[in-house]
Amino acid sequence: MTITKTTLALAVIALAGCSSTMERRQADGSFAYAQLETEPTLKAPANLHAPKGDGRFDIPPAKAQGPVGKELDIRAPRLVLTLVDGSRLEESESGSKVQIDARDGVGDVVSIVQQRLDQWLAARNIPVQKRGSTQIETGWFVPADSETMMASADDFPVKRRFAISVKAPEHKRTAEVSIKSLGAEKTSSDDEETIIGEGERAAVAVLNDWLAYYASKDEVSARDQLLAKFRPVAVTLRQEEGDQTAFVLGADFERAWNRLPMVLEHLGFEVKDIDKSLGTLFVSYKGSPDSSFWSGLFGGDDKELTLEHGKYQIQLGELGDNTSMTLTDDDGQPLPTAKYTEMYNQFAELMRDGDLKELKK
């Protein structure tokens, strides 16, 4: 008897939960209006004339197509959460969209967005049915089964498919990401009372989950960049034929890129602009390097470089597990080997100093 009561209680709780979910989605009162049919036109007998109306109170035929009655979800629309730095919201009737702008040092944000999409699809085990240059169509999956933000896509398990589009202007400094529902099916035919929610609401839940994943990856990347800034890097001087000289930094591009600006400030350079996609730093040499650092190394003598004060470009390039670094003047002419040789001791010492701190501004 105890088992019977327990089973009955669980069944009642399950039905109550389902009922309360549906009640939150539906308006109060009767839905009999959804079953009403249009009254037939008044027909006058053959020997009489039908009364003439002026049409002021005629109800025009409905043009909108959409859910009515129990199928109409009255809850407030789900909002897209702009969790990613540089993202901004754009809503439209055809689907939910978010625009993501490139941040400083990032030239091609589209490539990053596409990379984040691929990583997210793999992490969530979402199948890809079709892939094009600007759109991905997913296979069937059940968002509600996920333990992530997209679990709120539906109130009960529903199989869904989505189209994920990435559009961008030619400069690729802005990417527009939109997600649109392509279909939905119940996972079970046992419950005929439940009604599948609208695709737009589910699409926003899936979009929010991707944005949260994107933001979490950005946090990890920012933490890694901060740590890389203070990790020492070995430097060697490479001389080649034709007076082609370069510094070889003993770190991969990302680590070298994050470390270099702080070191350049100690050398007396001011970073004016950067283009990470090209590996270029636009700098100006103003002299007056950090005197406290050099006095500790050389007994109080400041070691200002003999470079002319002015604009220079620093170019980083991938070199296997290392990174090459070359310098050119404002006219694009490479610096002579003698300048690299002069800079080497000071530059190498700064790059491998694990206690180096950012200069106070």
KOLMIVEX-195481 format. One record per residue: residue in one letter; x, y, z of N, C-alpha, C in turn. Coordinates in steps of 0.001 Angstrom, whole numbers, padded with zeros to 6 digits, always signed. Example, Ala and Ser with C-alpha at 12.3 -4.5 7.8 and 13.67 -1.06 7.14 Angstrom:
<pts>
A+013190-005690+007800+012300-004500+007800+013200-003300+007800/S+012850-002250+007080+013670-001060+007140+012900+000030+007870/
</pts>
This chain:
<pts>
M+000833-001209+000000+000000+000000+000000+000864+001254+000000/T+001997+001152+000731+002908+002307+000797+003450+002654-000577/I+003809+001627-001352+004337+001855-002699+003283+002507-003567/T+002054+002073-003425+000967+002628-004228+000765+004101-003920/K+000817+004469-002631+000632+005865-002253+001783+006736-002755/T+002993+006184-002641+004159+006940-003099+004101+007174-004595/T+003767+006131-005335+003667+006251-006789+002606+007266-007176/L+001458+007217-006483+000372+008148-006764+000805+009582-006472/A+001542+009755-005355+001992+011101-004990+002949+011665-006026/L+003888+010846-006500+004831+011289-007525+004115+011653-008807/A+003109+010867-009169+002348+011150-010381+001613+012478-010271/V+001036+012730-009086+000317+013992-008870+001274+015173-008954/I+002484+015006-008338+003482+016085-008386+003916+016369-009820/A+004131+015310-010598+004551+015476-011990+003490+016196-012798/L+002226+015799-012599+001138+016440-013337+000976+017885-012903/A+001154+018134-011611+001032+019506-011114+002117+020388-011693/G+003354+019837-011767+004452+020609-012340+004205+020944-013789/C+003721+019948-014546+003427+020172-015965+002313+021185-016120/S+001283+021060-015256+000148+021966-015335+000565+023395-015035/S+001384+023571-013979+001789+024924-013615+002646+025553-014701/T+003472+024756-015378+004289+025269-016476+003419+025778-017611/M+002425+024995-017976+001525+025400-019052+000703+026620-018654/E+000299+026667-017376-000500+027801-016916+000290+029100-016990/R+001590+029033-016742+002413+030244-016836+002475+030761-018265/R+002340+029860-019213+002430+030251-020624+001118+030728-021196/Q-000008+030372-020560-001319+030623-021146-002074+031716-020398/A-002946+032398-021127-003806+033418-020527-004896+032740-019698/D-005418+033483-018725-006518+032961-017915-007814+032952-018722/G-008734+032107-018305-010048+032102-018925-010208+031031-019984/S-011317+031117-020689-011662+030116-021697-010993+030438-023037/F-010737+029376-023800-010181+029542-025148-011217+029194-026220/A-012502+029316-025824-013573+028982-026764-013557+029890-027987/Y-013008+031096-027813-012978+032023-028940-012189+031458-030119/A-011220+030599-029816-010390+030042-030886-011172+029073-031765/Q-012325+028601-031261-013128+027637-032016-014271+028286-032774/L-014447+029592-032569-015563+030274-033220-015387+030300-034735/E-016481+030163-035427-016470+030226-036880-017168+031498-037344/T-016829+031962-038513-017418+033172-039061-018894+032937-039357/E-019721+033880-038911-021157+033758-039183-021410+033895-040688/P-022324+033092-041214-022621+033197-042650-023260+034535-043000/T-023068+034979-044208-023641+036237-044681-025171+036130-044707/L-025804+037207-044283-027268+037232-044266-027814+037120-045685/K-028710+036154-045860-029322+035958-047177-030807+036336-047099/A-031188+037279-047909-032591+037734-047928-033416+036826-048852/P-034685+036650-048542-035563+035873-049434-035591+036487-050824/A-036040+035712-051758-036007+036154-053167-036814+037408-053419/N-037920+037611-052668-038784+038776-052910-038414+039978-052045/L-037262+039880-051289-036837+040991-050443-035403+041390-050752/H-035083+042595-050380-033731+043106-050569-032992+043094-049236/A-031728+042680-049244-030910+042666-048028-030604+044091-047586/P-030575+044346-046295-030269+045701-045813-028839+046098-046194/K-028699+047354-046516-027394+047872-046892-026697+048498-045674/G-025439+048149-045484-024651+048757-044409-023570+049659-044993/D-023055+050564-044156-022000+051466-044666-020601+050907-044425/G-020483+049753-043777-019179+049098-043622-018292+049647-042529/R-018834+050570-041749-017991+051182-040722-017571+050187-039632/F-018404+049185-039424-018126+048250-038340-017713+046875-038852/D-017318+046813-040109-016847+045541-040649-015486+045187-040049/I-015313+043944-039709-014038+043467-039179-013205+042921-040331/P-012066+043520-040600-011254+043055-041743-010711+041656-041475/P-010456+040897-042523-009892+039554-042337-008491+039630-041733/A-008193+038686-040873-006882+038657-040218-005807+038227-041207/K-004702+038970-041224-003587+038644-042102-002472+037895-041350/A-002384+038148-040034-001295+037548-039260-001511+036048-039087/Q-000426+035318-039193-000457+033871-038967+000407+033568-037747/G-000147+032875-036790+000608+032564-035591-000216+031774-034613/P+000347+031472-033446-000372+030670-032454-001552+031435-031868/V-002616+030719-031533-003792+031292-030883-004225+030348-029774/G-005060+030855-028872-005606+030017-027820-004526+029480-026897/K-004585+028183-026636-003638+027544-025727-002207+027589-026243/E-002047+027674-027557-000702+027657-028136+000009+029004-028030/L-000729+030062-027687-000140+031394-027597+000597+031553-026263/D+001893+031798-026315+002721+031995-025128+002671+033469-024741/I+002135+033754-023564+001939+035152-023153+003115+035679-022319/R+004120+034852-022072+005255+035310-021277+006040+036395-022005/A+006713+037220-021249+007539+038276-021848+008628+037636-022703/P+009017+038279-023812+010066+037703-024662+011361+037515-023890/R+012073+036452-024212+013385+036213-023603+014393+037180-024230/L+015244+037761-023413+016191+038769-023878+017540+038149-024190/V+018173+038674-025245+019547+038283-025562+020479+038979-024579/L+021404+038231-023989+022334+038764-022998+023672+039077-023667/T+024026+040341-023683+025283+040754-024326+026434+040540-023340/L+026831+039287-023182+027838+038904-022188+029264+039111-022681/V+029449+039206-023997+030787+039323-024572+031163+040794-024698/D+032381+041142-024294+032859+042516-024448+032804+042911-025922/G+032229+044070-026190+032121+044533-027571+030857+044063-028273/S+029987+043354-027563+028744+042885-028201+027630+043892-027974/R+026734+043955-028922+025558+044824-028810+024373+044116-029425/L+023208+044517-028985+021994+043764-029284+021261+044305-030491/E+020720+043367-031283+019820+043734-032373+018734+042670-032460/E+017500+043103-032284+016377+042169-032346+015649+042370-033672/S+015134+041295-034227+014343+041381-035446+013299+040289-035424/E+012295+040413-036263+011224+039432-036302+011705+038092-036838/S+012735+038097-037647+013189+036865-038295+014140+036049-037430/G+014475+036530-036256+015390+035794-035397+016147+036730-034488/S+016860+036176-033558+017622+036987-032613+019040+037173-033125/K+019528+038394-033012+020844+038720-033537+021671+039416-032479/V+022965+039258-032567+023889+040012-031736+025061+040411-032623/Q+025527+041629-032436+026687+042109-033181+027876+042195-032236/I+029012+041706-032698+030229+041703-031895+031289+042507-032629/D+031764+043562-031985+032776+044442-032589+034174+043986-032181/A+035119+044211-033073+036519+043880-032790+037046+044790-031698/R+037857+044220-030828+038484+045012-029780+039884+045432-030213/D+040522+046249-029418+041859+046752-029761+042815+045597-030030/G+043527+045704-031119+044518+044695-031462+043966+043514-032224/V+042658+043491-032468+042040+042391-033208+041516+042942-034530/G+042070+042468-035637+041650+042962-036934+040474+042195-037505/D+040480+040883-037363+039458+040018-037969+038667+039327-036870/V+037573+039975-036448+036751+039387-035383+035927+038213-035907/V+035700+038162-037215+034892+037087-037801+035547+035727-037573/S+036860+035661-037748+037568+034399-037544+037452+033926-036104/I+037512+034875-035171+037386+034520-033754+035988+034012-033463/V+034965+034674-034016+033574+034246-033817+033356+032838-034360/Q+033848+032583-035560+033696+031254-036151+034426+030188-035329/Q+035590+030542-034801+036332+029611-033947+035547+029308-032672/R+034976+030343-032072+034179+030159-030860+032933+029312-031140/L+032343+029464-032298+031181+028653-032651+031560+027177-032764/D+032657+026907-033445+033098+025512-033611+033432+024889-032254/Q+034096+025645-031396+034444+025131-030067+033188+024847-029251/W+032223+025754-029338+030973+025599-028584+030163+024400-029070/L+030058+024226-030386+029323+023086-030938+029940+021766-030470/A+031266+021728-030452+031945+020509-030007+031750+020292-028506/A+031857+021356-027720+031725+021236-026268+030315+020812-025866/R+029306+021230-026637+027908+020904-026313+027420+019646-027039/N+028309+019030-027814+027944+017818-028576+026743+018056-029490/I+026723+019208-030130+025649+019548-031061+026059+019116-032464/P+025291+018238-033101+025669+017763-034439+025497+018856-035494/V+026365+018833-036488+026280+019768-037619+025809+018993-038841/Q+024675+019405-039390+024122+018718-040554+024602+019323-041863/K+024783+020645-041856+025198+021323-043091+026036+022537-042719/R+027115+022744-043457+028007+023862-043169+028314+024626-044449/G+028090+025928-044414+028424+026792-045532+029410+027859-045094/S+029705+028786-045987+030695+029822-045665+030180+030805-044623/T+028864+031023-044586+028308+031988-043634+027220+031396-042747/Q+026912+030111-042901+025820+029533-042116+026086+028077-041752/I+025660+027714-040560+025733+026342-040070+024322+025890-039724/E+023929+024719-040214+022656+024125-039834+022944+022935-038925/T+022381+022977-037736+022615+021896-036794+021726+020701-037122/G+022126+019546-036603+021243+018397-036636+020275+018483-035464/W+019488+017427-035256+018530+017421-034160+019257+017201-032826/F+018889+017993-031820+019377+017778-030462+018336+018333-029488/V+018493+018025-028206+017502+018414-027194+018139+019443-026258/P+017899+020748-026475+018506+021774-025618+018155+021604-024148/A+016927+021156-023857+016476+021043-022465+017261+019998-021678/D+017926+019072-022376+018725+018051-021693+020096+018569-021271/S+020451+019767-021734+021760+020327-021415+021785+020858-019988/E+022963+020851-019377+023127+021429-018043+023709+022830-018145/T+023379+023513-019230+023885+024860-019474+022705+025824-019614/M+023001+027057-020033+021956+028071-020147+020870+027705-021147/M+021198+026895-022158+020186+026593-023166+019172+025562-022679/A+019333+025058-021445+018337+024152-020881+016987+024845-020735/S+016992+026184-020686+015749+026940-020555+015032+027139-021883/A+015540+026523-022951+014914+026684-024267+013483+026167-024270/D+013220+025096-023525+011878+024497-023482+011558+024069-022057/D+010246+023953-021788+009787+023525-020470+009800+022015-020305/F+009971+021302-021394+010077+019844-021371+010928+019449-022577/P+011470+018222-022596+012385+017834-023682+011751+017952-025071/V+012401+018726-025930+011961+018934-027312+013180+018842-028219/K+013075+018075-029285+014149+018020-030286+014052+019258-031171/R+015193+019895-031419+015186+021113-032234+016373+021134-033189/R+016200+021940-034238+017281+022239-035173+017359+023749-035334/F+018576+024236-035596+018761+025676-035721+019687+025999-036895/A+019503+027206-037421+020425+027768-038413+021206+028879-037727/I+022528+028795-037774+023402+029791-037154+024134+030527-038275/S+023906+031822-038374+024492+032615-039459+025505+033604-038915/V+026589+033785-039668+027615+034776-039329+027816+035666-040553/K+027491+036929-040406+027644+037881-041508+028564+039010-041072/A+029267+039583-042042+030214+040648-041705+030490+041501-042930/P+030800+042795-042716+031255+043649-043826+032650+043233-044264/E+033138+043836-045329+034441+043449-045884+035587+043673-044902/H+035511+044713-044072+036629+044986-043153+036699+043976-042004/K+035646+043213-041782+035604+042116-040798+035882+042569-039373/R+035600+043827-039085+035775+044309-037714+034480+044236-036922/T+033422+043771-037564+032140+043531-036905+031557+042237-037438/A+031045+041423-036557+030398+040172-036958+028982+040157-036409/E+028026+039791-037262+026629+039683-036844+026261+038206-036776/V+025877+037755-035600+025531+036351-035385+024039+036253-035110/S+023354+035400-035841+021922+035198-035632+021633+033702-035581/I+020650+033334-034772+020214+031949-034646+018710+031885-034872/K+018305+030975-035724+016892+030846-036088+016475+029384-036010/S+015292+029156-035460+014781+027790-035335+014390+027239-036701/L+014790+025990-036969+014427+025325-038229+013369+024239-038031/G+012995+023967-036799+011987+022942-036566+012066+022402-035160/A+010969+021778-034728+010910+021214-033380+009989+020004-033383/E+010351+019014-032577+009539+017810-032439+009554+017355-030983/K+008429+016790-030534+008396+016205-029199+009257+014948-029181/T+009901+014728-028049+010698+013504-027922+009845+012302-027576/S+008604+012558-027110+007697+011468-026763+006284+011827-027207/S+005545+010839-027667+004169+011057-028110+003171+010744-027005/D+003675+010436-025804+002776+010055-024704+001986+011236-024165/D+002607+012394-024160+001952+013565-023574+001379+014447-024676/E+000090+014343-024900-000542+015112-025970-000982+016492-025510/E-000981+016735-024186-001459+018010-023666-000392+019098-023752/T+000865+018714-023677+001931+019711-023722+002058+020304-025116/I+002428+021571-025158+002530+022309-026421+003966+022799-026580/I+004542+022566-027717+005916+023010-027988+005978+024530-028006/G+006961+025084-027312+007125+026529-027270+007615+027083-028594/E+007500+028391-028725+007872+029032-029993+009375+028950-030232/G+009734+028885-031509+011129+028739-031879+011988+029927-031527/E+011413+031138-031568+012182+032344-031270+012698+032320-029836/R+011848+031891-028917+012240+031837-027506+013376+030831-027300/A+013277+029691-027954+014323+028674-027855+015620+029159-028492/A+015511+029874-029615+016704+030373-030308+017478+031354-029435/V+016761+032195-028689+017431+033150-027799+018173+032421-026687/A+017559+031348-026149+018221+030569-025098+019519+029949-025613/V+019492+029453-026838+020687+028842-027431+021740+029918-027713/L+021311+031068-028210+022242+032171-028474+022905+032639-027172/N+022125+032745-026101+022677+033160-024810+023710+032155-024300/D+023459+030874-024543+024410+029858-024100+025731+030004-024849/W+025656+030276-026165+026890+030484-026930+027628+031728-026451/L+026901+032811-026166+027534+034040-025695+028208+033820-024341/A+027584+033035-023468+028195+032741-022171+029471+031921-022353/Y+029451+030976-023294+030641+030178-023585+031754+031071-024144/Y+031404+031960-025060+032353+032913-025658+033005+033750-024555/A+032173+034289-023637+032685+035136-022565+033630+034358-021641/S+033307+033088-021367+034174+032289-020504+035534+032053-021159/K+035552+031843-022483+036813+031684-023197+037626+032975-023168/D+036941+034111-023266+037633+035400-023194+038283+035601-021831/E+037604+035171-020776+038161+035306-019435+039436+034487-019285/V+039413+033268-019806+040604+032420-019744+041744+033047-020539/S+041419+033577-021731+042437+034200-022576+043034+035436-021905/A+042172+036241-021271+042658+037449-020589+043576+037093-019437/R+043241+036035-018715+044087+035597-017606+045441+035104-018111/D+045418+034358-019209+046666+033861-019785+047548+035011-020280/Q+046919+036023-020890+047677+037171-021389+048324+037943-020238/L+047590+038069-019140+048136+038786-017991+049352+038067-017429/L+049253+036745-017339+050381+035973-016831+051561+036013-017807/A+051256+035969-019118+052317+035968-020125+053123+037257-020102/K+052480+038351-019717+053154+039646-019700+054356+039647-018757/F+054265+038871-017675+055300+038902-016649+056222+037688-016689/R+056040+036823-017676+056925+035654-017787+058151+036016-018616/P+059357+035726-018121+060590+036096-018848+060707+035365-020178/V+061359+036032-021135+061560+035479-022482+063021+035667-022871/A+063652+034610-023329+065045+034690-023793+065099+035335-025176/V+066212+036023-025459+066385+036718-026741+067749+036379-027323/T+067780+036099-028621+069050+035920-029340+069059+036861-030535/L+070259+037169-031012+070424+038055-032156+070786+037205-033366/R+069986+037333-034424+070229+036545-035626+070651+037473-036761/Q+071805+037205-037342+072295+037988-038468+072336+037099-039701/E+071786+037607-040785+071752+036854-042034+072462+037645-043128/E+072570+037001-044256+073223+037663-045395+072392+038855-045850/G+073072+039821-046440+072380+040999-046955+071997+041974-045862/D+072731+041932-044736+072472+042861-043639+071057+042738-043079/Q+070458+041538-043183+069149+041278-042600+069341+040763-041180/T+068918+041549-040232+069116+041216-038830+067774+041185-038117/A+067661+040322-037111+066416+040217-036345+066712+039703-034947/F+065834+040052-034022+065853+039427-032717+064989+038171-032787/V+065429+037111-032137+064613+035897-032042+064197+035751-030584/L+062887+035813-030359+062342+035730-029011+061984+034274-028713/G+062440+033778-027584+062220+032380-027236+060846+032131-026646/A+059811+032460-027397+058417+032262-026963+057542+032260-028205/D+056357+031662-028084+055437+031691-029217+054890+033103-029410/F+054173+033301-030494+053724+034648-030863+052889+035283-029761/E+051903+034557-029211+051001+035124-028210+051764+035623-026988/R+052668+034807-026514+053423+035173-025318+054348+036359-025601/A+055012+036336-026748+055898+037448-027113+055103+038738-027292/W+053949+038637-027933+053111+039807-028192+052679+040463-026875/N+052332+039669-025895+051866+040212-024623+052997+040769-023762/R+054175+040231-023912+055320+040671-023105+055949+041952-023647/L+055986+042093-024947+056788+043129-025607+056407+044562-025243/P+055131+044974-025230+054821+046387-024958+055394+046901-023646/M+055326+046093-022588+055862+046525-021302+057375+046731-021379/V+058068+045826-022075+059519+045936-022217+059885+047172-023038/L+059147+047427-024093+059431+048593-024942+059323+049893-024160/E+058363+049988-023253+058230+051207-022438+059481+051425-021585/H+060044+050354-021041+061262+050482-020236+062452+050901-021099/L+062412+050580-022397+063498+050971-023309+063375+052416-023768/G+062205+053031-023532+062003+054410-023963+061088+054559-025157/F+060418+053463-025554+059456+053518-026658+058051+053757-026103/E+057235+054413-026893+055822+054579-026579+055006+053887-027676/V+054162+052950-027284+053336+052228-028247+052159+053112-028648/K+052100+053478-029919+051050+054362-030425+049839+053598-030947/D+050086+052476-031604+048992+051691-032175+049488+050271-032400/I+048551+049337-032523+048919+047941-032770+047959+047334-033783/D+048414+046327-034482+047569+045521-035360+048010+044072-035172/K+047323+043382-034282+047734+042035-033928+047619+041076-035103/S+046617+041292-035967+046444+040394-037111+047648+040436-038041/L+048358+041579-038083+049565+041721-038907+050833+041553-038083/G+050701+041471-036769+051871+041348-035905+052693+042620-035831/T+052024+043784-035968+052736+045059-036070+052440+045955-034880/L+053500+046574-034347+053363+047606-033325+053916+048909-033894/F+053155+049966-033822+053573+051286-034267+054033+052058-033023/V+055305+052413-032991+055875+052992-031776+056580+054302-032092/S+056863+055015-031022+057641+056251-031124+058734+056194-030070/Y+059978+056449-030490+061081+056436-029527+061258+057835-028963/K+061151+057922-027635+061256+059217-026972+062448+059289-026017/G+063200+058180-025884+064339+058156-024985+063907+058074-023527/S+064829+058426-022634+064583+058410-021195+064026+057074-020721/P+064814+056007-020850+064346+054717-020362+064264+054706-018846/D+063794+053615-018292+063622+053485-016848+064981+053551-016145/S+065247+054658-015513+066567+054863-014925+066826+053935-013743/S+065787+053592-012990+065983+052739-011825+066477+051357-012225/F+065974+050840-013347+066396+049513-013802+067848+049547-014259/W+068185+050534-015102+069533+050566-015672+070589+050960-014644/S+070207+051792-013657+071187+052151-012632+071560+050938-011795/G+070610+050027-011623+070889+048798-010890+071826+047890-011648/L+071778+047942-012981+072624+047071-013798+073991+047676-014079/F+074040+048984-014276+075277+049608-014760+075796+050703-013817/G+075493+050569-012543+076096+051463-011553+075676+052898-011660/G+074452+053144-012067+073916+054493-012046+073939+055207-013366/D+074536+054648-014400+074575+055309-015701+073339+054935-016508/D+072536+055905-016884+071394+055646-017754+071908+055265-019134/K+071303+054292-019727+071751+053782-021014+070715+054070-022084/E+070583+055309-022476+069638+055654-023526+070207+055227-024871/L+069346+054671-025706+069756+054231-027031+070103+055429-027895/T+070957+055205-028890+071342+056295-029795+070395+056405-030981/L+069255+055769-030895+068247+055899-031950+067746+057337-032027/E+067458+057788-033240+066845+059101-033389+065434+059058-032822/H+065055+060129-032145+063688+060197-031633+062727+060305-032818/G+061709+059491-032806+060764+059503-033917+059960+058210-033985/K+059304+058003-035124+058389+056868-035299+059119+055651-035871/Y+058717+054474-035376+059261+053208-035871+058136+052170-035919/Q+058392+051096-036666+057477+049968-036698+058208+048711-036252/I+057562+047938-035421+058131+046669-034957+057250+045551-035502/Q+057879+044605-036162+057156+043511-036803+057496+042183-036139/L+056465+041489-035662+056650+040158-035106+056155+039115-036100/G+056853+037979-036141+056457+036906-037040+056689+035553-036399/E+055833+034608-036711+055984+033266-036153+057206+032588-036756/L+057972+031928-035896+059207+031271-036308+059273+029922-035584/G+058400+029011-035997+058284+027740-035287+057721+027977-033899/D+058453+027505-032889+058042+027739-031503+058520+029089-030990/N+059289+029813-031813+059818+031115-031434+059124+032220-032224/T+059605+033456-031995+059023+034612-032680+060149+035527-033140/S+060104+035947-034391+061099+036892-034897+060611+038322-034670/M+061557+039231-034534+061228+040638-034298+062177+041512-035114/T+061610+042342-035980+062407+043265-036786+061901+044686-036582/L+062769+045653-036848+062428+047060-036684+062693+047809-037981/T+061795+048725-038314+061966+049600-039472+061693+051030-039050/D+062285+051982-039781+062037+053385-039455+060717+053842-040070/D+060443+055128-039949+059154+055665-040411+058996+055555-041922/D+060113+055411-042654+060065+055266-044117+060011+053805-044546/G+059949+052897-043571+059878+051476-043902+061226+050835-044152/Q+062321+051554-043855+063652+051011-044067+064118+050247-042831/P+064653+049022-042997+065109+048248-041841+066283+048924-041149/L+066340+048778-039838+067465+049337-039086+068727+048532-039384/P+069866+049193-039413+071133+048483-039669+071484+047556-038505/T+072351+046596-038799+072756+045610-037795+073362+046267-036560/A+074067+047372-036757+074717+048055-035633+073698+048494-034579/K+072498+048895-035014+071474+049320-034069+070937+048127-033278/Y+070768+046988-033957+070334+045774-033241+071369+045386-032185/T+072656+045468-032586+073736+045092-031671+073755+046002-030452/E+073539+047291-030692+073526+048256-029588+072365+047982-028629/M+071211+047631-029181+070010+047410-028368+070032+046071-027639/Y+070816+045132-028164+070657+043739-027734+070766+043537-026226/N+071869+044002-025606+072086+043738-024181+070949+044273-023313/Q+070541+045509-023592+069472+046117-022798+068141+045402-023039/F+067827+045163-024302+066557+044525-024657+066483+043103-024095/A+067561+042329-024265+067580+040939-023790+067457+040880-022272/E+068107+041817-021568+068046+041824-020106+066629+042117-019613/L+065965+043046-020271+064586+043372-019894+063635+042218-020178/M+063815+041577-021309+062910+040492-021696+063017+039307-020739/R+064199+039063-020178+064353+037900-019299+064249+038254-017808/D+063913+039515-017520+063753+039923-016126+062362+039515-015621/G+062299+038493-014768+061022+038014-014249+060365+038928-013259/D+061082+039950-012741+060525+040874-011777+060140+042219-012396/L+060192+042311-013701+059886+043566-014378+058423+043945-014155/K+058190+045210-013848+056829+045718-013610+056486+046799-014627/E+055204+047036-014773+054759+048104-015664+055139+049457-015084/L+055544+050385-015952+055881+051734-015510+054632+052458-015084/K+054735+053241-014012+053602+054035-013550+053428+055235-014478/K+052171+055490-014828+051889+056602-015748+051211+057734-014996/
</pts>
